[in-house]
Amino acid sequence: MKKNQETEKALSSAVPADECALFEELIWKNFKGALSDLDERRLKSHLQACPSCSLYCGDCSEIFNRVHAGIDREDPSPDFVRTLGEKCAASIDKQYRRGKAVNRIRSVAYGFGMACLAATLVMSVDRVAPPAAATELPQPKRVQTIWTIPNIAAFKESRACAPVLCGDNVFTIEKSGRSGRIVSVDIRKGTVVWRSSSETVGYLSADSHRVYGIALHNATPVLQAFDARSGACTWEFSHDDHGAGGDPTTPAVLGSSVYWSAGNSVYAVEAQNGRAQWKKQFGANAPVSAVSVCLGTICVATGEGVYCFNQQGKELWMRPFPEPMILSAAPQMTSDDGSVFVSHRTMFGNSFLLCLSGKNGARQWQLDDVDVRLMLAAEGHVFVRSRDLRSFDQKNGALQWRQMFDGCAPITCADHVLFVSEAAEKGLLVSLDVRSGNVIGVVQANGSCTGVLVSHGMEVVHSIDGTLYAFSTSLRHE
């Protein structure tokens, strides 16, 4: 052990002047699976300290992850993929040496990312299990439709349209041109109360007085607040992390404050007037996840790990990730014992699902190789959606059940029933028993469901066919 530490120290002190060029080569070797243990430790250490190389590696890995996640057909032969990878690498290397790459990080990362994809698939062919058969569903039920509101166009590929509730009104996003606007609907009568005049892209949350959403001003996310009764925009909050990456995130409300992540920072904003209360800024190697709140605490996932703060912004604990992270869903917190569930995917292609103590961040359990696109912690379970839908026990991480569903729409849980949208082109809303995973019922919409809200004895569904539905409770237990 001591010898390895001395060797590592000697190698790290002998890096050439163009240090990043050396580590770019190590990044490429890592994606080919050709790194020694010592070089892998050196690379991890450098990526934590160098934003440029971290961004370079993140771009390569993100391309691989996105393309690999969409591969549903039979894998190509290893010889074909190996040849493709070698040709991609040679072509990109030639272009780079001639100086044709305009943007060093983005252009080179894209080319190497594609080559990395091909090379990494070689290693994946033998260990990726064939996809399981899709879950057989019963014929859709003829359920009572309490009311419908047509012509509320949803964003086809957005998870930002999930409806939220404030009092007796349900709020969702109606697509309007390239942006959208908030629509308020009386949940009992099924009538439109108001439509906002300000453009909003979605990511809604609400308290007893206001509805919060995100707008884009010159491609920069802006937090907005609307009066729940009138629809008037009462304030806007623009973050100061200009130039930082990351997609818009859903704000979280706790007490009299709104907590929101943008770029590489988390903000606490006064709910009544939009004044900034405090800000926490993190490293630049990965955007901050959406904020989760529960039991008076605030949690976020960053590139380094999970942070927990109190409402005044004091750091309560921080739990480092096993490896630097590039993608993470918002942490999920439970009101039972304050446990925190977080998923992350690393720049080395590994994925984890962690359960942490809400008191001190201590790790309770960890599951490896669990790909998470959506996650929900409720009723003693952690529901994870990727290419399939799985339920894990919150106490020990044991797999409870698994169902094969297409699509990646949000999941909702209420009264021991899980609601999930299955197969985007079919527009099926499926209800399952939380404990067993058995299908209870299926209802047909005219397009995939962008979100489900369960309240007032009905299921309110927003579909991309442009209709807001309110179904009776026939999708629950008989």
C-alpha positions in Angstrom: 0.0 0.0 0.0 2.8 2.4 0.9 4.7 1.5 -2.3 1.6 2.3 -4.4 1.2 5.6 -2.6 4.8 6.5 -3.3 4.5 5.5 -6.9 1.4 7.5 -7.4 3.0 10.6 -5.8 6.1 10.3 -8.0 3.9 10.0 -11.2 1.7 12.9 -10.2 4.8 15.1 -9.7 6.2 14.2 -13.1 3.4 15.3 -15.3 4.4 17.2 -18.4 3.7 20.9 -18.9 0.6 20.2 -21.0 -1.0 18.4 -18.2 -4.5 18.4 -19.6 -3.4 16.8 -22.9 -2.1 13.8 -20.9 -5.3 13.4 -19.0 -7.4 13.7 -22.2 -5.5 10.6 -23.4 -6.3 8.9 -20.1 -10.0 9.8 -20.6 -9.9 8.1 -24.0 -8.2 5.1 -22.6 -10.8 4.9 -19.7 -13.6 4.7 -22.2 -11.8 1.8 -24.0 -11.4 0.1 -20.6 -7.6 0.3 -20.9 -6.7 2.2 -17.8 -4.6 0.7 -15.0 -5.8 1.1 -11.4 -3.1 3.7 -10.8 -4.0 5.7 -13.9 -7.7 5.6 -13.0 -7.0 7.0 -9.5 -4.9 9.8 -11.1 -7.6 10.6 -13.6 -10.3 10.8 -10.9 -8.1 13.1 -8.9 -7.4 15.4 -11.8 -11.0 15.5 -12.9 -12.1 16.7 -9.5 -9.6 19.6 -9.7 -9.8 20.6 -13.4 -13.2 22.0 -14.7 -12.0 21.9 -18.3 -11.2 18.2 -18.4 -14.2 17.4 -16.2 -16.5 19.1 -18.8 -14.6 17.3 -21.6 -15.1 13.9 -19.9 -18.7 14.8 -19.0 -19.6 15.6 -22.6 -18.1 12.3 -23.8 -19.9 10.3 -21.2 -23.2 12.1 -21.6 -23.2 11.3 -25.4 -22.5 7.7 -24.6 -25.2 7.5 -21.9 -27.9 9.1 -24.1 -27.2 7.1 -27.2 -26.8 3.8 -25.2 -30.0 4.4 -23.3 -31.9 4.6 -26.5 -30.6 1.3 -28.0 -33.5 -1.2 -28.0 -32.5 -3.3 -31.0 -30.2 -6.3 -31.0 -26.5 -5.4 -30.3 -24.1 -5.4 -33.3 -21.3 -7.9 -33.4 -18.1 -7.0 -31.4 -16.0 -7.0 -34.6 -18.3 -4.4 -36.2 -18.3 -2.1 -33.2 -14.6 -2.5 -32.7 -13.9 -1.5 -36.3 -16.3 1.5 -36.0 -14.6 2.7 -32.9 -11.2 2.5 -34.4 -12.3 4.4 -37.5 -14.1 7.1 -35.4 -11.0 7.6 -33.3 -8.6 7.8 -36.3 -10.9 10.3 -38.1 -11.4 12.6 -35.2 -7.7 12.4 -34.3 -6.8 13.4 -37.8 -9.2 16.4 -37.9 -8.0 17.5 -34.5 -4.4 17.5 -35.5 -5.2 19.6 -38.6 -6.8 22.2 -36.3 -10.2 21.9 -37.9 -12.0 21.6 -34.5 -13.3 25.1 -33.7 -14.3 24.5 -30.1 -11.7 22.4 -28.4 -13.9 20.9 -25.7 -17.2 20.6 -27.4 -16.1 19.5 -30.9 -13.5 17.1 -29.7 -15.7 15.7 -26.9 -18.4 15.0 -29.4 -16.1 13.1 -31.8 -14.4 11.2 -29.0 -17.8 10.6 -27.4 -19.0 8.8 -30.5 -15.8 6.8 -30.7 -16.1 6.1 -26.9 -19.6 4.9 -27.5 -18.5 2.4 -30.1 -15.6 1.2 -28.0 -17.7 0.9 -24.8 -20.4 -1.1 -26.6 -17.7 -3.7 -27.3 -17.5 -4.2 -23.5 -21.2 -4.1 -23.1 -22.2 -6.7 -25.7 -21.4 -9.7 -23.5 -22.8 -8.4 -20.2 -26.0 -6.6 -21.3 -28.9 -8.9 -20.7 -31.6 -9.2 -23.4 -34.6 -7.0 -22.7 -37.3 -8.7 -20.7 -40.7 -9.2 -22.3 -43.1 -6.3 -21.9 -45.8 -6.7 -19.2 -49.0 -7.9 -20.6 -51.8 -5.5 -19.7 -55.6 -6.2 -19.6 -57.9 -4.4 -21.9 -58.5 -0.7 -20.9 -61.4 -0.3 -18.5 -64.4 1.8 -19.4 -64.2 4.3 -16.6 -66.3 7.3 -15.9 -64.9 10.5 -17.3 -66.0 13.2 -14.9 -64.9 16.0 -17.2 -62.5 16.9 -20.0 -60.9 20.1 -21.1 -59.7 20.0 -24.8 -57.1 22.1 -26.6 -54.6 22.3 -23.7 -51.6 21.2 -25.8 -48.8 19.7 -23.8 -45.1 19.5 -24.6 -44.5 16.0 -26.2 -41.1 15.3 -24.7 -41.3 17.3 -21.5 -41.6 16.1 -17.9 -42.4 19.6 -16.9 -46.2 19.5 -17.4 -47.2 17.4 -14.4 -50.3 19.1 -12.8 -50.2 20.5 -9.3 -52.9 21.3 -6.8 -53.7 24.4 -4.8 -56.9 24.4 -2.9 -59.7 23.3 -5.3 -57.8 24.3 -8.4 -55.4 22.2 -10.5 -52.7 23.9 -12.5 -50.9 22.6 -15.6 -48.9 23.9 -18.5 -50.5 24.7 -21.9 -48.1 24.9 -24.9 -48.3 28.2 -26.6 -45.8 28.7 -29.4 -42.3 27.7 -28.4 -43.1 28.4 -24.7 -46.2 27.8 -22.6 -48.5 29.3 -20.1 -50.1 28.2 -16.8 -53.8 27.1 -16.9 -55.9 27.0 -13.7 -58.8 24.6 -13.7 -61.5 24.2 -11.1 -61.1 20.5 -10.2 -64.7 20.0 -9.1 -66.4 21.6 -12.1 -63.7 21.1 -14.8 -63.8 24.7 -15.9 -60.9 27.0 -16.8 -60.5 29.7 -14.1 -57.6 31.6 -15.7 -54.6 31.4 -18.1 -51.4 33.3 -17.3 -50.3 36.1 -19.6 -46.6 35.4 -18.9 -44.7 32.7 -20.8 -43.7 29.7 -18.7 -42.1 26.4 -19.7 -43.4 24.5 -16.7 -41.8 22.8 -13.7 -44.7 23.8 -11.4 -45.1 23.7 -7.7 -47.5 25.4 -5.4 -48.3 26.4 -1.8 -51.7 27.6 -0.4 -51.4 31.1 -2.0 -49.1 30.9 -5.1 -48.1 28.8 -8.0 -44.4 28.7 -9.0 -43.0 27.9 -12.4 -40.0 28.5 -14.6 -39.6 30.9 -17.6 -36.7 31.2 -20.0 -35.4 34.7 -20.6 -32.6 34.6 -23.3 -32.3 30.8 -22.6 -31.7 31.6 -18.9 -34.1 30.0 -16.4 -36.1 32.5 -14.3 -38.3 31.6 -11.2 -41.8 33.0 -11.3 -44.6 33.3 -8.8 -48.3 33.6 -9.7 -51.3 34.5 -7.5 -53.3 31.2 -7.3 -56.6 33.1 -7.5 -56.1 35.6 -10.2 -53.1 34.3 -12.2 -51.2 37.6 -11.9 -47.4 37.2 -11.9 -46.4 38.7 -8.5 -42.6 38.4 -8.8 -39.7 37.0 -10.8 -36.3 35.9 -9.5 -33.3 35.8 -11.9 -30.3 33.8 -10.7 -26.7 35.2 -11.0 -25.1 32.0 -12.2 -24.8 33.3 -15.8 -23.2 30.9 -18.2 -23.7 27.9 -15.9 -25.1 24.7 -17.6 -28.0 22.6 -16.6 -31.7 22.2 -17.4 -34.5 24.0 -15.6 -35.5 22.4 -12.3 -38.7 22.3 -10.3 -38.7 24.6 -7.3 -39.6 23.2 -3.8 -41.7 25.1 -1.2 -41.0 24.7 2.5 -42.6 27.1 5.1 -42.4 30.7 3.8 -39.5 30.0 1.4 -39.0 28.7 -2.1 -35.8 26.6 -2.8 -34.6 26.4 -6.3 -31.4 25.2 -8.0 -30.1 26.9 -11.1 -26.7 26.3 -12.8 -24.2 25.4 -10.0 -26.1 27.0 -7.1 -29.1 26.6 -4.8 -31.2 29.6 -3.8 -33.6 30.3 -1.0 -36.2 32.9 -2.0 -38.9 34.5 0.1 -42.2 33.2 -1.1 -44.1 36.4 -0.6 -42.0 38.8 -2.5 -39.2 36.9 -4.3 -36.3 38.4 -2.3 -33.1 36.3 -2.1 -32.5 34.9 1.4 -29.3 32.8 0.8 -27.3 31.1 -1.9 -25.0 28.1 -1.9 -22.6 27.7 -4.8 -20.9 24.4 -5.7 -18.2 23.2 -8.0 -18.5 23.6 -11.8 -18.0 19.9 -12.7 -21.7 19.1 -12.8 -25.0 21.0 -12.5 -26.9 20.8 -9.3 -30.0 18.5 -9.2 -33.5 19.8 -8.3 -34.1 20.5 -4.7 -36.0 18.2 -2.3 -37.5 19.3 1.0 -38.8 17.4 4.0 -38.9 17.6 7.8 -37.4 21.1 7.7 -34.3 20.2 5.7 -33.2 20.8 2.1 -31.3 18.3 0.0 -29.5 18.5 -3.4 -27.1 16.4 -5.3 -24.0 17.9 -6.9 -21.0 16.6 -8.8 -19.3 15.8 -5.5 -22.1 14.4 -3.4 -25.3 15.0 -1.5 -25.7 18.1 0.6 -28.2 18.7 3.4 -29.0 22.2 4.7 -31.5 23.6 7.2 -33.9 26.3 6.2 -31.5 29.0 7.2 -28.8 27.6 4.8 -26.6 26.0 7.4 -24.9 22.9 6.1 -26.0 19.9 8.2 -24.0 17.2 6.4 -22.4 16.3 3.1 -22.0 12.7 1.7 -19.4 12.3 -1.1 -20.2 10.1 -4.0 -18.1 7.1 -4.6 -17.1 8.6 -8.0 -17.6 12.0 -9.6 -21.2 12.4 -10.9 -22.4 13.8 -14.2 -26.2 12.9 -14.0 -28.5 12.7 -11.0 -32.2 12.8 -10.3 -33.4 15.0 -7.4 -32.9 13.3 -4.1 -36.1 11.8 -2.6 -36.8 12.3 1.1 -39.3 10.5 3.3 -41.2 11.9 6.2 -41.1 8.5 8.1 -37.5 8.6 9.3 -36.0 11.3 7.1 -34.1 8.9 4.9 -32.6 10.4 1.7 -32.6 8.4 -1.6 -30.3 9.5 -4.4 -29.3 8.1 -7.7 -26.3 9.2 -9.8 -24.4 8.2 -12.9 -20.7 8.7 -13.0 -18.4 9.8 -15.8 -17.0 6.3 -15.7 -20.3 4.8 -16.8 -21.3 3.4 -13.4 -24.7 4.0 -11.8 -25.7 3.8 -8.1 -28.8 4.1 -5.9 -28.0 5.2 -2.4 -30.0 5.4 0.8 -28.6 7.9 3.3 -29.5 8.8 6.9 -31.4 12.1 7.0 -29.7 12.8 10.3 -26.0 12.6 9.4 -25.8 11.4 5.8 -24.5 8.0 6.8 -24.9 5.4 4.1 -27.6 2.8 4.9 -27.4 0.8 1.7 -26.2 1.0 -1.8 -27.3 -0.7 -5.1 -24.9 -0.8 -8.0 -25.8 -0.8 -11.7 -29.3 0.7 -11.2 -30.1 3.1 -14.0 -32.6 5.7 -12.8 -34.5 8.1 -15.0 -37.3 8.8 -12.6 -37.6 8.0 -8.9 -40.3 8.2 -6.3 -40.0 7.3 -2.6 -43.4 6.6 -1.0 -45.2 4.2 1.3 -42.1 2.3 2.3 -40.9 1.8 -1.3 -38.5 3.4 -3.7 -40.0 3.2 -7.2 -37.4 3.5 -10.0 -38.2 3.9 -13.7 -35.8 3.4 -16.5 -36.5 0.8 -19.2 -38.6 -0.9 -16.6 -40.3 -0.1 -13.4 -38.9 -1.5 -10.2 -39.8 -1.3 -6.5 -37.2 -1.5 -3.8 -37.7 -1.7 0.0 -36.8 1.5 1.6 -35.3 -0.2 4.7 -32.8 -2.5 3.0 -32.9 -1.9 -0.8 -34.3 -5.4 -1.5 -36.1 -5.7 -4.9 -39.8 -6.1 -4.3 -41.1 -6.4 -7.8 -40.5 -5.5 -11.4 -42.7 -4.6 -14.4 -41.7 -3.9 -18.0 -43.3 -0.6 -19.1 -42.4 1.7 -22.0 -42.1 5.4 -21.8 -40.7 7.7 -19.1 -43.6 9.8 -17.8 -43.8 10.7 -14.1 -45.1 8.2 -11.6 -47.6 9.1 -8.8 -48.6 7.2 -5.7 -51.8 7.5 -3.6 -53.7 5.2 -1.2 -51.4 2.2 -1.8 -51.8 2.5 -5.6 -49.1 3.5 -8.1 -50.1 5.3 -11.3 -47.8 5.2 -14.3 -48.1 6.1 -18.0 -47.2 3.2 -20.2 -46.2 3.3 -23.9 -46.1 6.9 -25.2 -47.8 6.0 -28.5 -50.6 4.1 -26.8 -51.4 6.6 -24.1 -52.3 4.1 -21.4 -52.6 5.0 -17.8 -51.9 2.0 -15.6 -52.6 1.5 -11.9 -50.6 -1.0 -9.8 -50.8 -2.4 -6.3 -47.9 -0.8 -4.4 -47.1 -4.0 -2.4 -47.2 -6.6 -5.2 -46.8 -4.6 -8.4 -49.9 -6.4 -9.8 -51.9 -4.4 -12.4 -55.2 -3.2 -11.0 -56.6 -1.4 -14.1 -55.8 0.4 -17.3 -57.5 3.4 -18.9 -57.0 4.7 -22.4 -56.2 8.3 -23.2 -55.6 9.6 -26.7 -51.9 10.3 -26.1 -49.2 9.7 -23.6 -49.7 11.1 -20.1 -47.3 13.9 -19.1 -48.5 13.8 -15.5 -51.0 12.5 -13.1 -52.6 14.1 -10.1 -54.7 12.1 -7.6 -57.1 14.2 -5.5 -60.8 14.9 -4.7 -61.7 11.3 -5.5 -60.4 11.4 -9.1 -57.3 11.0 -11.3 -56.5 14.2 -13.3 -54.4 13.4 -16.3 -52.7 15.7 -18.8 -52.2 14.1 -22.2 -50.2 15.2 -25.2 -53.3 14.9 -27.3 -54.2 18.3 -25.8 -56.8 17.2 -23.3 -57.0 17.4 -19.6 -59.0 14.4 -18.2 -60.6 13.8 -14.9 -61.3 10.1 -14.4 -63.3 8.4 -11.6 -61.5 6.3 -9.0 -62.1 3.0 -10.9 -58.3 2.6 -11.4 -58.0 1.9 -7.7 -58.7 -1.2 -5.7 -62.2 -2.6 -6.2 
